[in-house]
Amino acid sequence: MRIYEAIVRGLEGVGVDTAFGGNGENVASLALALERSSIRSIMTRHEQAASFMACGYAMYTNRLGVCFATVGPGAFNLLSGMAVALSDSYPVLAVTGFVSLGRRGRGASNDTSGLNRTPDSQAMFAATTKRSYLITDSADVCDVLEEAVNVAFEGRPGPVHIGVPQDLTHRTHAVHNYRDISLEVAPVRPDPHRVQEIATTLAGALAAGRRVVALVGFGAVRSAADEEVGRFAERFQVPVVTTLDGKGILAEDHPMCAGVFSESGHGRAAKTFREADVVLAIGNSFNQHATFGFQDDLFEGRTLVHVNISELEIDKVYKADHALVADARLGIRALTEALDGRVGRIAPVEVRQGREAGRHLPHLTGDIHPGHLAQAIGRMLPPRGVLLADAGAHLAWLGYFTALEAGQNFRKTGGFGPMAGHVNGAIGVKAAQPERTVVVGCGDGCYSMAGFELMTAVENDLPVIWVIFNDGEYKLVRLYQLATYGHSALVEFRNPDFAAYARACGADGYHVDTLEAFEAAFTVALGSGRPTVIDATITRWALPRYSGSADGVLAGVVDMVGDRLRGE
Protein backbone atom coordinates (compact mmCIF):
# COMPACT_ATOMS: atom_id res chain seq x y z
CA MET A 1 0.00 0.00 0.00
CA ARG A 2 1.35 3.42 -0.95
CA ILE A 3 1.40 6.29 1.47
CA TYR A 4 -1.53 8.23 0.03
CA GLU A 5 -3.58 5.04 -0.23
CA ALA A 6 -3.02 4.58 3.50
CA ILE A 7 -4.08 8.16 4.24
CA VAL A 8 -7.23 7.84 2.13
CA ARG A 9 -8.20 4.50 3.68
CA GLY A 10 -7.67 5.94 7.15
CA LEU A 11 -9.90 8.92 6.34
CA GLU A 12 -12.60 6.60 5.00
CA GLY A 13 -12.49 4.77 8.30
CA VAL A 14 -13.35 7.89 10.31
CA GLY A 15 -16.28 8.80 8.08
CA VAL A 16 -14.77 11.26 5.60
CA ASP A 17 -16.91 11.23 2.46
CA THR A 18 -15.75 14.38 0.63
CA ALA A 19 -12.41 16.07 -0.03
CA PHE A 20 -11.72 19.36 -1.79
CA GLY A 21 -8.50 20.07 -3.61
CA GLY A 22 -6.29 21.11 -6.44
CA ASN A 23 -4.16 18.70 -8.41
CA GLY A 24 -0.43 18.74 -9.02
CA GLU A 25 2.49 16.42 -9.64
CA ASN A 26 3.34 16.20 -5.96
CA VAL A 27 -0.11 14.90 -5.06
CA ALA A 28 -0.73 12.93 -8.25
CA SER A 29 -0.83 9.62 -6.39
CA LEU A 30 -3.24 11.15 -3.86
CA ALA A 31 -5.61 11.90 -6.73
CA LEU A 32 -5.33 8.30 -7.89
CA ALA A 33 -6.01 6.98 -4.38
CA LEU A 34 -9.05 9.23 -4.03
CA GLU A 35 -10.38 8.15 -7.42
CA ARG A 36 -10.37 4.52 -6.26
CA SER A 37 -11.96 5.33 -2.89
CA SER A 38 -15.48 6.02 -1.63
CA ILE A 39 -14.54 9.65 -0.96
CA ARG A 40 -16.08 12.19 -3.31
CA SER A 41 -13.34 14.40 -4.72
CA ILE A 42 -14.32 17.96 -5.61
CA MET A 43 -11.56 19.56 -7.65
CA THR A 44 -11.44 23.34 -7.48
CA ARG A 45 -10.12 25.99 -9.82
CA HIS A 46 -7.99 27.45 -7.03
CA GLU A 47 -6.67 25.77 -3.90
CA GLN A 48 -7.79 28.65 -1.68
CA ALA A 49 -11.37 27.77 -2.62
CA ALA A 50 -10.71 24.16 -1.56
CA SER A 51 -9.71 25.32 1.91
CA PHE A 52 -12.81 27.53 2.20
CA MET A 53 -15.00 24.63 1.04
CA ALA A 54 -13.48 22.35 3.67
CA CYS A 55 -14.43 24.96 6.27
CA GLY A 56 -17.97 25.07 4.90
CA TYR A 57 -18.18 21.29 5.00
CA ALA A 58 -17.30 21.27 8.71
CA MET A 59 -19.37 24.35 9.60
CA TYR A 60 -22.59 22.69 10.75
CA THR A 61 -21.78 18.96 10.64
CA ASN A 62 -19.12 18.19 13.26
CA ARG A 63 -17.42 16.16 10.52
CA LEU A 64 -13.84 16.53 9.32
CA GLY A 65 -13.37 18.91 6.41
CA VAL A 66 -10.53 17.75 4.16
CA CYS A 67 -8.59 19.75 1.58
CA PHE A 68 -5.41 19.00 -0.31
CA ALA A 69 -2.88 20.69 -2.57
CA THR A 70 0.47 20.14 -4.17
CA VAL A 71 3.78 21.37 -2.81
CA GLY A 72 4.83 25.03 -2.77
CA PRO A 73 2.39 27.60 -4.17
CA GLY A 74 -0.51 25.14 -4.16
CA ALA A 75 0.01 24.38 -0.49
CA PHE A 76 0.38 28.07 0.39
CA ASN A 77 -2.98 28.75 -1.26
CA LEU A 78 -4.61 26.75 1.54
CA LEU A 79 -3.37 29.08 4.27
CA SER A 80 -6.33 31.49 4.22
CA GLY A 81 -8.75 28.63 4.80
CA MET A 82 -6.58 27.28 7.60
CA ALA A 83 -6.71 30.70 9.26
CA VAL A 84 -10.50 30.69 8.97
CA ALA A 85 -10.72 27.22 10.50
CA LEU A 86 -8.38 28.26 13.31
CA SER A 87 -10.31 31.41 14.23
CA ASP A 88 -13.76 29.90 13.72
CA SER A 89 -13.25 26.44 15.28
CA TYR A 90 -13.70 24.15 12.27
CA PRO A 91 -12.10 20.67 12.33
CA VAL A 92 -10.22 20.65 9.03
CA LEU A 93 -7.33 18.55 7.72
CA ALA A 94 -5.04 19.93 5.01
CA VAL A 95 -2.85 17.39 3.20
CA THR A 96 -0.08 18.83 1.04
CA GLY A 97 2.93 17.67 -0.87
CA PHE A 98 6.46 18.49 0.25
CA VAL A 99 9.83 18.49 -1.47
CA SER A 100 11.72 15.18 -1.46
CA LEU A 101 13.63 14.87 1.81
CA GLY A 102 16.96 14.42 0.04
CA ARG A 103 16.48 17.59 -2.03
CA ARG A 104 15.70 20.06 0.74
CA GLY A 105 17.60 23.31 0.33
CA ARG A 106 19.21 22.28 -2.97
CA GLY A 107 17.17 24.38 -5.38
CA ALA A 108 14.52 21.79 -6.21
CA SER A 109 11.30 23.04 -7.77
CA ASN A 110 8.78 24.33 -5.21
CA ASP A 111 11.12 23.68 -2.28
CA THR A 112 9.48 25.00 0.91
CA SER A 113 11.81 23.38 3.42
CA GLY A 114 12.94 26.69 4.90
CA LEU A 115 16.56 25.90 4.05
CA ASN A 116 18.86 28.14 2.01
CA ARG A 117 16.39 30.97 1.39
CA THR A 118 13.41 28.78 0.60
CA PRO A 119 10.00 29.50 2.14
CA ASP A 120 9.22 27.47 5.27
CA SER A 121 5.86 25.76 4.75
CA GLN A 122 6.00 23.93 8.07
CA ALA A 123 6.36 27.22 9.92
CA MET A 124 3.53 28.80 7.95
CA PHE A 125 1.17 25.90 8.57
CA ALA A 126 2.22 25.78 12.21
CA ALA A 127 1.15 29.43 12.46
CA THR A 128 -2.30 28.78 10.96
CA THR A 129 -3.23 25.40 12.45
CA LYS A 130 -3.45 23.68 15.80
CA ARG A 131 -0.55 21.46 14.69
CA SER A 132 1.45 20.76 11.55
CA TYR A 133 3.10 17.42 10.82
CA LEU A 134 5.75 16.34 8.32
CA ILE A 135 5.92 12.61 7.64
CA THR A 136 9.53 11.50 7.28
CA ASP A 137 9.02 7.73 7.43
CA SER A 138 6.24 5.77 5.70
CA ALA A 139 5.91 3.60 8.78
CA ASP A 140 4.65 6.61 10.74
CA VAL A 141 1.73 7.49 8.49
CA CYS A 142 -1.08 5.87 10.48
CA ASP A 143 0.20 7.20 13.79
CA VAL A 144 0.53 10.73 12.40
CA LEU A 145 -2.88 10.66 10.72
CA GLU A 146 -4.59 9.36 13.85
CA GLU A 147 -3.00 12.00 16.05
CA ALA A 148 -3.77 14.78 13.57
CA VAL A 149 -7.45 13.90 13.22
CA ASN A 150 -7.91 13.65 16.97
CA VAL A 151 -6.15 16.99 17.52
CA ALA A 152 -8.50 18.60 14.99
CA PHE A 153 -11.52 17.63 17.11
CA GLU A 154 -10.25 17.76 20.68
CA GLY A 155 -11.13 20.73 22.89
CA ARG A 156 -11.87 23.73 20.72
CA PRO A 157 -11.88 22.24 17.19
CA GLY A 158 -9.53 23.57 14.54
CA PRO A 159 -7.33 22.77 11.56
CA VAL A 160 -4.34 20.46 11.28
CA HIS A 161 -1.85 19.89 8.46
CA ILE A 162 0.13 16.93 7.16
CA GLY A 163 2.99 17.34 4.68
CA VAL A 164 4.01 14.34 2.56
CA PRO A 165 7.47 14.43 0.92
CA GLN A 166 7.55 13.51 -2.76
CA ASP A 167 10.08 10.69 -2.35
CA LEU A 168 7.76 8.86 0.07
CA THR A 169 5.16 8.63 -2.70
CA HIS A 170 7.44 6.67 -5.06
CA ARG A 171 6.89 3.02 -5.87
CA THR A 172 9.95 2.09 -3.81
CA HIS A 173 8.20 3.24 -0.62
CA ALA A 174 5.28 1.34 0.85
CA VAL A 175 3.28 1.28 4.06
CA HIS A 176 3.64 -2.25 5.44
CA ASN A 177 2.08 -1.57 8.83
CA TYR A 178 -1.28 -0.06 7.86
CA ARG A 179 -3.99 -0.07 10.53
CA ASP A 180 -7.33 1.66 10.75
CA ILE A 181 -7.18 4.86 12.76
CA SER A 182 -9.39 5.63 15.72
CA LEU A 183 -11.20 8.91 16.43
CA GLU A 184 -11.81 9.08 20.16
CA VAL A 185 -12.40 12.62 21.35
CA ALA A 186 -13.90 13.11 24.77
CA PRO A 187 -16.45 15.92 25.00
CA VAL A 188 -15.49 18.92 27.11
CA ARG A 189 -17.75 18.38 30.11
CA PRO A 190 -18.41 21.03 32.75
CA ASP A 191 -16.84 20.82 36.19
CA PRO A 192 -19.76 19.98 38.56
CA HIS A 193 -18.35 22.22 41.29
CA ARG A 194 -18.17 25.19 38.92
CA VAL A 195 -21.70 24.44 37.75
CA GLN A 196 -22.98 24.58 41.34
CA GLU A 197 -21.06 27.78 42.02
CA ILE A 198 -22.55 29.51 38.96
CA ALA A 199 -26.01 28.11 39.71
CA THR A 200 -25.82 29.66 43.16
CA THR A 201 -24.92 33.03 41.63
CA LEU A 202 -27.70 32.88 39.03
CA ALA A 203 -30.30 31.63 41.52
CA GLY A 204 -29.45 34.48 43.87
CA ALA A 205 -29.71 37.02 41.07
CA LEU A 206 -33.09 35.71 39.93
CA ALA A 207 -34.44 35.61 43.48
CA ALA A 208 -33.33 39.21 44.03
CA GLY A 209 -35.05 40.36 40.86
CA ARG A 210 -31.78 41.20 39.15
CA ARG A 211 -31.96 41.13 35.37
CA VAL A 212 -30.13 38.20 33.77
CA VAL A 213 -29.39 38.20 30.03
CA ALA A 214 -27.83 35.45 27.89
CA LEU A 215 -25.31 36.64 25.29
CA VAL A 216 -24.92 33.79 22.80
CA GLY A 217 -22.19 33.33 20.19
CA PHE A 218 -21.29 30.87 17.45
CA GLY A 219 -19.92 28.35 19.94
CA ALA A 220 -23.50 27.56 20.91
CA VAL A 221 -24.50 27.16 17.25
CA ARG A 222 -21.48 24.97 16.58
CA SER A 223 -22.42 22.85 19.60
CA ALA A 224 -26.04 22.51 18.39
CA ALA A 225 -27.22 24.00 21.67
CA ASP A 226 -30.35 25.64 20.27
CA GLU A 227 -32.77 23.46 22.27
CA GLU A 228 -30.76 23.91 25.47
CA VAL A 229 -30.57 27.69 25.05
CA GLY A 230 -34.31 27.86 24.36
CA ARG A 231 -35.15 25.69 27.35
CA PHE A 232 -32.95 27.77 29.66
CA ALA A 233 -34.40 31.05 28.40
CA GLU A 234 -38.02 29.90 28.74
CA ARG A 235 -37.63 28.19 32.12
CA PHE A 236 -35.90 31.12 33.80
CA GLN A 237 -37.33 33.92 31.63
CA VAL A 238 -33.86 35.05 30.54
CA PRO A 239 -33.80 37.25 27.41
CA VAL A 240 -31.36 36.13 24.72
CA VAL A 241 -29.22 38.49 22.67
CA THR A 242 -26.83 37.08 20.11
CA THR A 243 -23.71 38.07 18.27
CA LEU A 244 -23.94 38.13 14.48
CA ASP A 245 -22.39 34.67 14.50
CA GLY A 246 -24.93 33.46 17.07
CA LYS A 247 -27.87 34.80 15.07
CA GLY A 248 -30.54 32.13 14.66
CA ILE A 249 -29.80 30.13 17.83
CA LEU A 250 -33.42 31.03 18.64
CA ALA A 251 -36.07 31.89 16.10
CA GLU A 252 -36.01 35.66 15.87
CA ASP A 253 -39.71 35.86 16.69
CA HIS A 254 -39.20 33.70 19.80
CA PRO A 255 -40.67 35.46 22.87
CA MET A 256 -37.26 35.49 24.58
CA CYS A 257 -35.17 36.62 21.59
CA ALA A 258 -34.09 40.26 21.82
CA GLY A 259 -32.05 40.31 18.61
CA VAL A 260 -28.47 40.84 17.49
CA PHE A 261 -26.02 42.67 19.77
CA SER A 262 -23.18 44.11 17.71
CA GLU A 263 -21.99 47.24 15.94
CA SER A 264 -24.57 46.62 13.21
CA GLY A 265 -27.12 45.04 15.53
CA HIS A 266 -30.59 45.81 16.84
CA GLY A 267 -31.47 48.65 19.18
CA ARG A 268 -33.71 46.34 21.21
CA ALA A 269 -30.76 44.00 21.84
CA ALA A 270 -28.58 46.90 22.97
CA LYS A 271 -31.36 48.11 25.31
CA THR A 272 -31.78 44.61 26.75
CA PHE A 273 -28.05 44.36 27.34
CA ARG A 274 -27.82 47.81 28.95
CA GLU A 275 -30.54 46.87 31.43
CA ALA A 276 -28.79 43.64 32.44
CA ASP A 277 -27.27 43.10 35.87
CA VAL A 278 -25.87 39.64 35.02
CA VAL A 279 -24.63 38.51 31.61
CA LEU A 280 -24.34 34.80 30.88
CA ALA A 281 -22.05 34.59 27.83
CA ILE A 282 -22.40 31.23 26.06
CA GLY A 283 -19.95 30.18 23.34
CA ASN A 284 -18.75 33.74 22.93
CA SER A 285 -15.17 34.88 22.27
CA PHE A 286 -15.92 38.64 22.52
CA ASN A 287 -14.54 39.60 19.13
CA GLN A 288 -14.19 43.16 17.89
CA HIS A 289 -17.58 43.66 16.24
CA ALA A 290 -19.46 41.91 19.04
CA THR A 291 -17.93 44.23 21.65
CA PHE A 292 -18.09 47.57 19.83
CA GLY A 293 -14.37 47.63 19.27
CA PHE A 294 -13.51 46.04 22.64
CA GLN A 295 -15.40 48.73 24.58
CA ASP A 296 -13.58 48.91 27.90
CA ASP A 297 -16.59 49.39 30.13
CA LEU A 298 -18.90 46.94 28.36
CA PHE A 299 -19.34 44.81 31.49
CA GLU A 300 -18.79 47.53 34.05
CA GLY A 301 -21.38 47.19 36.83
CA ARG A 302 -22.44 43.76 35.51
CA THR A 303 -21.60 40.26 36.67
CA LEU A 304 -20.07 38.27 33.80
CA VAL A 305 -20.49 34.50 33.67
CA HIS A 306 -18.55 33.04 30.75
CA VAL A 307 -19.15 29.54 29.30
CA ASN A 308 -16.65 28.53 26.63
CA ILE A 309 -15.11 25.31 25.33
CA SER A 310 -11.59 26.78 25.51
CA GLU A 311 -9.85 27.92 28.66
CA LEU A 312 -7.80 30.29 26.47
CA GLU A 313 -10.96 32.32 25.75
CA ILE A 314 -11.67 32.92 29.42
CA ASP A 315 -10.42 36.37 30.54
CA LYS A 316 -8.88 36.97 27.08
CA VAL A 317 -10.82 40.21 26.60
CA TYR A 318 -12.99 40.69 29.70
CA LYS A 319 -12.37 39.35 33.18
CA ALA A 320 -15.07 36.84 34.06
CA ASP A 321 -16.57 36.83 37.53
CA HIS A 322 -17.41 33.17 37.02
CA ALA A 323 -16.16 30.83 34.27
CA LEU A 324 -17.19 27.41 33.05
CA VAL A 325 -14.96 25.60 30.57
CA ALA A 326 -17.29 23.31 28.70
CA ASP A 327 -18.96 22.51 25.42
CA ALA A 328 -21.80 25.05 25.19
CA ARG A 329 -24.57 22.46 24.92
CA LEU A 330 -23.30 20.43 27.85
CA GLY A 331 -22.60 23.53 29.91
CA ILE A 332 -26.00 25.17 29.51
CA ARG A 333 -27.74 21.83 30.06
CA ALA A 334 -25.87 21.36 33.34
CA LEU A 335 -26.71 24.89 34.48
CA THR A 336 -30.40 24.36 33.67
CA GLU A 337 -30.48 21.16 35.70
CA ALA A 338 -28.63 22.73 38.62
CA LEU A 339 -30.90 25.78 38.66
CA ASP A 340 -34.17 23.95 38.16
CA GLY A 341 -34.40 22.69 41.75
CA ARG A 342 -33.34 26.03 43.21
CA VAL A 343 -35.62 28.37 41.33
CA GLY A 344 -39.39 28.39 41.44
CA ARG A 345 -41.72 29.79 38.85
CA ILE A 346 -40.42 33.02 37.30
CA ALA A 347 -42.87 35.72 36.34
CA PRO A 348 -42.94 36.21 32.56
CA VAL A 349 -40.45 38.76 31.29
CA GLU A 350 -41.57 40.91 28.39
CA VAL A 351 -38.93 41.09 25.69
CA ARG A 352 -39.39 43.86 23.19
CA GLN A 353 -39.84 42.27 19.77
CA GLY A 354 -38.23 43.83 16.71
CA ARG A 355 -39.88 44.65 13.42
CA GLU A 356 -36.75 44.78 11.27
CA ALA A 357 -37.97 42.12 8.86
CA GLY A 358 -41.00 44.19 7.92
CA ARG A 359 -39.80 47.70 8.59
CA HIS A 360 -40.57 50.34 5.97
CA LEU A 361 -37.40 51.78 4.53
CA PRO A 362 -37.43 55.17 2.81
CA HIS A 363 -36.10 54.75 -0.71
CA LEU A 364 -35.58 57.54 -3.23
CA THR A 365 -33.63 55.90 -6.07
CA GLY A 366 -34.59 53.44 -8.78
CA ASP A 367 -32.21 50.67 -7.73
CA ILE A 368 -33.00 48.09 -5.07
CA HIS A 369 -32.60 49.10 -1.42
CA PRO A 370 -30.26 46.50 0.17
CA GLY A 371 -32.45 46.40 3.28
CA HIS A 372 -35.41 45.37 1.13
CA LEU A 373 -33.24 42.69 -0.48
CA ALA A 374 -32.27 41.33 2.94
CA GLN A 375 -35.89 41.35 4.10
CA ALA A 376 -36.98 39.44 1.00
CA ILE A 377 -34.30 36.78 1.44
CA GLY A 378 -35.45 36.27 5.03
CA ARG A 379 -39.12 36.01 4.07
CA MET A 380 -38.43 33.49 1.32
CA LEU A 381 -35.64 31.35 2.85
CA PRO A 382 -37.01 27.79 3.16
CA PRO A 383 -37.12 25.86 6.45
CA ARG A 384 -33.63 24.79 7.59
CA GLY A 385 -32.12 27.10 5.00
CA VAL A 386 -28.56 28.36 5.44
CA LEU A 387 -27.75 32.02 4.74
CA LEU A 388 -24.06 32.87 4.49
CA ALA A 389 -22.87 36.47 4.38
CA ASP A 390 -19.49 37.31 2.95
CA ALA A 391 -17.35 40.23 4.15
CA GLY A 392 -18.77 43.66 3.28
CA ALA A 393 -21.62 46.11 3.80
CA HIS A 394 -24.15 43.49 2.70
CA LEU A 395 -23.30 41.62 5.93
CA ALA A 396 -24.70 44.49 7.98
CA TRP A 397 -27.91 44.55 5.93
CA LEU A 398 -28.40 40.79 6.18
CA GLY A 399 -27.59 40.61 9.89
CA TYR A 400 -30.03 43.40 10.70
CA PHE A 401 -32.97 42.83 8.36
CA THR A 402 -33.08 39.06 7.76
CA ALA A 403 -35.24 37.26 10.30
CA LEU A 404 -34.49 33.58 10.83
CA GLU A 405 -36.85 30.82 11.88
CA ALA A 406 -35.99 27.87 14.11
CA GLY A 407 -33.66 25.49 12.26
CA GLN A 408 -32.24 28.10 9.89
CA ASN A 409 -28.64 29.25 10.14
CA PHE A 410 -26.74 32.46 9.46
CA ARG A 411 -22.97 32.87 9.35
CA LYS A 412 -20.60 35.69 8.55
CA THR A 413 -16.97 35.07 7.64
CA GLY A 414 -15.87 34.88 11.26
CA GLY A 415 -12.89 36.39 13.01
CA PHE A 416 -10.35 36.11 10.21
CA GLY A 417 -12.99 37.43 7.81
CA PRO A 418 -11.62 36.95 4.28
CA MET A 419 -13.50 38.29 1.29
CA ALA A 420 -14.87 35.41 -0.82
CA GLY A 421 -14.62 33.01 2.12
CA HIS A 422 -18.31 32.20 1.85
CA VAL A 423 -18.61 32.67 -1.91
CA ASN A 424 -16.63 29.43 -2.00
CA GLY A 425 -17.37 28.02 1.46
CA ALA A 426 -21.04 27.69 0.52
CA ILE A 427 -20.13 24.90 -1.90
CA GLY A 428 -18.69 22.95 1.03
CA VAL A 429 -21.81 23.53 3.13
CA LYS A 430 -23.98 22.23 0.28
CA ALA A 431 -21.74 19.20 -0.25
CA ALA A 432 -22.02 18.31 3.44
CA GLN A 433 -25.79 18.90 3.71
CA PRO A 434 -27.31 18.57 0.23
CA GLU A 435 -30.84 18.56 1.64
CA ARG A 436 -30.52 22.16 2.89
CA THR A 437 -30.98 25.28 0.78
CA VAL A 438 -27.73 27.27 0.81
CA VAL A 439 -27.83 30.96 -0.08
CA VAL A 440 -24.88 33.35 -0.16
CA GLY A 441 -25.31 37.09 0.23
CA CYS A 442 -22.13 38.62 -1.19
CA GLY A 443 -20.82 41.88 -2.53
CA ASP A 444 -19.77 42.32 -6.13
CA GLY A 445 -16.19 42.71 -4.90
CA CYS A 446 -16.33 39.38 -3.04
CA TYR A 447 -17.86 37.53 -5.96
CA SER A 448 -15.32 38.95 -8.39
CA MET A 449 -12.51 37.49 -6.30
CA ALA A 450 -13.62 33.88 -6.54
CA GLY A 451 -16.80 33.49 -8.57
CA PHE A 452 -15.03 31.25 -11.09
CA GLU A 453 -15.70 28.37 -8.67
CA LEU A 454 -19.24 28.50 -10.04
CA MET A 455 -17.93 25.94 -12.53
CA THR A 456 -17.02 23.71 -9.57
CA ALA A 457 -20.63 23.88 -8.37
CA VAL A 458 -21.93 23.14 -11.88
CA GLU A 459 -19.61 20.17 -12.45
CA ASN A 460 -20.49 18.66 -9.09
CA ASP A 461 -24.24 19.41 -9.20
CA LEU A 462 -24.20 21.58 -6.07
CA PRO A 463 -27.09 24.06 -6.39
CA VAL A 464 -25.94 26.99 -4.28
CA ILE A 465 -27.69 30.35 -4.81
CA TRP A 466 -25.47 33.44 -4.91
CA VAL A 467 -27.18 36.82 -4.43
CA ILE A 468 -24.80 39.59 -5.45
CA PHE A 469 -25.34 42.99 -3.82
CA ASN A 470 -23.99 44.94 -6.80
CA ASP A 471 -23.13 48.62 -6.38
CA GLY A 472 -19.76 48.79 -8.15
CA GLU A 473 -17.77 49.85 -5.11
CA TYR A 474 -16.12 48.71 -1.90
CA LYS A 475 -18.68 50.45 0.29
CA LEU A 476 -17.18 49.71 3.71
CA VAL A 477 -13.80 51.02 2.56
CA ARG A 478 -15.43 54.15 1.14
CA LEU A 479 -17.36 54.78 4.37
CA TYR A 480 -14.22 54.31 6.45
CA GLN A 481 -12.23 56.68 4.23
CA LEU A 482 -14.94 59.34 4.37
CA ALA A 483 -15.40 59.06 8.13
CA THR A 484 -11.67 59.05 8.87
CA TYR A 485 -10.10 61.22 6.18
CA GLY A 486 -12.97 63.19 4.67
CA HIS A 487 -12.59 61.80 1.14
CA SER A 488 -12.33 58.44 -0.64
CA ALA A 489 -10.22 56.92 -3.39
CA LEU A 490 -9.74 53.69 -5.38
CA VAL A 491 -12.98 52.12 -4.26
CA GLU A 492 -14.97 52.02 -7.53
CA PHE A 493 -14.73 49.33 -10.20
CA ARG A 494 -16.53 48.02 -13.28
CA ASN A 495 -18.29 44.68 -13.20
CA PRO A 496 -18.96 42.16 -15.95
CA ASP A 497 -22.42 40.81 -16.65
CA PHE A 498 -22.52 38.29 -13.81
CA ALA A 499 -25.77 36.75 -15.03
CA ALA A 500 -24.38 36.16 -18.52
CA TYR A 501 -21.23 34.67 -17.00
CA ALA A 502 -23.36 32.28 -14.92
CA ARG A 503 -25.24 31.11 -17.99
CA ALA A 504 -21.97 30.66 -19.88
CA CYS A 505 -20.84 28.32 -17.09
CA GLY A 506 -24.00 26.23 -17.40
CA ALA A 507 -25.68 27.71 -14.32
CA ASP A 508 -28.75 29.93 -14.16
CA GLY A 509 -28.16 33.68 -14.11
CA TYR A 510 -30.48 36.62 -13.56
CA HIS A 511 -29.93 40.35 -13.50
CA VAL A 512 -32.53 42.23 -11.42
CA ASP A 513 -32.96 45.91 -10.61
CA THR A 514 -36.34 45.85 -8.85
CA LEU A 515 -37.45 44.03 -5.73
CA GLU A 516 -40.27 42.35 -7.66
CA ALA A 517 -37.81 41.01 -10.23
CA PHE A 518 -35.57 39.70 -7.46
CA GLU A 519 -38.41 37.89 -5.74
CA ALA A 520 -39.42 36.28 -9.03
CA ALA A 521 -35.85 35.15 -9.78
CA PHE A 522 -35.29 33.92 -6.23
CA THR A 523 -38.50 31.89 -6.37
CA VAL A 524 -37.32 30.16 -9.54
CA ALA A 525 -33.85 29.57 -8.07
CA LEU A 526 -35.27 27.97 -4.93
CA GLY A 527 -37.20 25.48 -7.02
CA SER A 528 -34.75 24.80 -9.83
CA GLY A 529 -32.17 22.62 -8.12
CA ARG A 530 -29.48 24.37 -10.18
CA PRO A 531 -26.56 26.63 -9.22
CA THR A 532 -27.86 30.16 -9.64
CA VAL A 533 -26.41 33.66 -9.62
CA ILE A 534 -28.77 36.58 -9.03
CA ASP A 535 -27.06 39.89 -9.82
CA ALA A 536 -29.04 42.55 -7.95
CA THR A 537 -28.29 46.21 -8.65
CA ILE A 538 -28.54 48.03 -5.32
CA THR A 539 -28.50 51.72 -4.55
CA ARG A 540 -25.32 53.35 -3.30
CA TRP A 541 -27.29 55.83 -1.23
CA ALA A 542 -28.46 53.48 1.52
CA LEU A 543 -26.22 53.28 4.59
CA PRO A 544 -26.29 50.31 6.97
CA ARG A 545 -27.11 50.88 10.63
CA TYR A 546 -23.89 51.09 12.56
CA SER A 547 -22.88 52.17 16.05
CA GLY A 548 -19.49 52.14 17.65
CA SER A 549 -21.12 52.13 21.09
CA ALA A 550 -23.34 49.66 22.93
CA ASP A 551 -25.37 52.68 24.04
CA GLY A 552 -26.75 53.19 20.54
CA VAL A 553 -26.22 55.01 17.27
CA LEU A 554 -26.33 58.52 18.76
CA ALA A 555 -23.79 57.61 21.44
CA GLY A 556 -21.59 56.08 18.76
CA VAL A 557 -21.69 59.28 16.72
CA VAL A 558 -20.83 61.37 19.79
CA ASP A 559 -17.89 59.06 20.57
CA MET A 560 -16.65 59.26 16.97
CA VAL A 561 -16.87 63.07 16.94
CA GLY A 562 -15.05 63.22 20.25
CA ASP A 563 -12.28 61.00 18.92
CA ARG A 564 -11.94 63.21 15.83
CA LEU A 565 -11.72 66.36 17.94
CA ARG A 566 -9.04 64.77 20.11
CA GLY A 567 -7.14 63.66 17.00
CA GLU A 568 -7.43 59.97 17.89
Disulfide bonds with the S-S distance in Angstrom:
none
